Amino acid sequence: MERTLEVNDQITIGGQPSEAELMDLGSRGFRSIVNFRNADEDDHSLSPDFEGDIVKAGGMTYVHIPVTMKAMDARQVDEFRSRYPDLPKPVFGHCKSGKRAGAMALMMLAVADGITGDQAIQRAEELRIDCDQPELKAFIIKYVDSHLKSPPMTLSN
């Protein structure tokens, strides 16, 4: 499995796990797997359905939300945000490299924490979540800012 990153104690992100690594995730304590890959991606050794079968056989919950970098939209993020609270924790989210999974986790947490899009990008840098593509960075900022419930409070002297 490519690089993994523990975002917090509830969610870890990474690249595509192999069949053996998927089976091992349950023994490592993960209770849910979220797959952000499309079924027709290059270098996709496991179909989403087969991956789901492996995850479920391991006693974990499986969710598939296909996302592409070129066609990422607010509906996909909204779906993840709506499903996440009910997922047994901890959750392992993945895509091919971990970049989409990181962006999805980042947006979900930023909206929940009520921070701005620029603050979310700063958090990504602190956590070493890779948001180096200008289009991805712009999407994250736009999504997070458009979902702020109210502006962050500031203290004045």
HURA-V690489 format. One record per residue. N is the residue number from 1. RES is the residue in one small letter. SS is DSSP state (2 for helix, 1 for strand, 0 for the rest). Layout:
# HURA-V690489
N	RES	SS
N	RES	SS
This chain:
# HURA-V690489
1	m	0
2	e	0
3	r	0
4	t	1
5	l	1
6	e	1
7	v	0
8	n	0
9	d	0
10	q	0
11	i	1
12	t	1
13	i	1
14	g	1
15	g	0
16	q	0
17	p	0
18	s	0
19	e	2
20	a	2
21	e	2
22	l	2
23	m	2
24	d	2
25	l	2
26	g	2
27	s	2
28	r	0
29	g	0
30	f	0
31	r	0
32	s	1
33	i	1
34	v	1
35	n	1
36	f	0
37	r	0
38	n	0
39	a	0
40	d	0
41	e	0
42	d	0
43	d	0
44	h	0
45	s	0
46	l	0
47	s	0
48	p	2
49	d	2
50	f	2
51	e	2
52	g	2
53	d	2
54	i	2
55	v	2
56	k	2
57	a	2
58	g	0
59	g	0
60	m	0
61	t	1
62	y	1
63	v	1
64	h	1
65	i	0
66	p	0
67	v	0
68	t	0
69	m	0
70	k	0
71	a	0
72	m	0
73	d	0
74	a	2
75	r	2
76	q	2
77	v	2
78	d	2
79	e	2
80	f	2
81	r	2
82	s	2
83	r	2
84	y	2
85	p	0
86	d	0
87	l	0
88	p	0
89	k	0
90	p	0
91	v	1
92	f	1
93	g	1
94	h	1
95	c	0
96	k	0
97	s	0
98	g	0
99	k	2
100	r	2
101	a	2
102	g	2
103	a	2
104	m	2
105	a	2
106	l	2
107	m	2
108	m	2
109	l	2
110	a	2
111	v	2
112	a	2
113	d	2
114	g	0
115	i	0
116	t	0
117	g	2
118	d	2
119	q	2
120	a	2
121	i	2
122	q	2
123	r	2
124	a	2
125	e	2
126	e	2
127	l	2
128	r	0
129	i	0
130	d	0
131	c	0
132	d	0
133	q	0
134	p	2
135	e	2
136	l	2
137	k	2
138	a	2
139	f	2
140	i	2
141	i	2
142	k	2
143	y	2
144	v	2
145	d	2
146	s	2
147	h	0
148	l	0
149	k	0
150	s	0
151	p	0
152	p	0
153	m	0
154	t	0
155	l	0
156	s	0
157	n	0
